[in-house]
Amino acid sequence: MIETTMKRIEKTLAEADKMDPARREELLALMENLKSEVAVLAESHKEEAESIAGFTGLTTHEAVREHPDPKLVDISKEGLLASVEGFEASNPRLVAAVNQVCSFFASMGI
C-alpha cells in the first residue's frame, strides 16, 4: 500500500502543470527521501508508515490543486506532522524528512 501511495503522489506531482518545474523537482527529491525513510519505518511499524504515506498524499493533493484551500492544506499538514510524533528518538531522519516536506509546502505560501 505504501508503494502505491507514493506512486500516486509522484503522479500527482507529474500532473501538477501549474507548479513551477524547478519547485516540482525539489519536491520530488524530498518525496524520494521521505519514501525511503517510510520504507525503513514500515519494516517495524507498518500501520504508522501507511499513515505517514497517506497524510503525505493528502497534503500533496491539497497543495498542488489548481486552487488550493489553505485550511485543507493546514489540516493535512497537521495530520502529517502528528503521524510522526513519537519517532523523534527512534527515527530522527524520518521526522526530518517529514519536516522538510511540510516546510516546503509552507514556503509555497498556502
Secondary structure by P-SEA (a helix, b strand, c coil): caaaaaaaaaaaaaacccccaaaaaaaaaaaaaaaaaaaaaaaccaaaaaaaaaaaaaaaaaaacccccaaaaaaaaaaaaaaacccccccaaaaaaaaaaaaaaaaacc
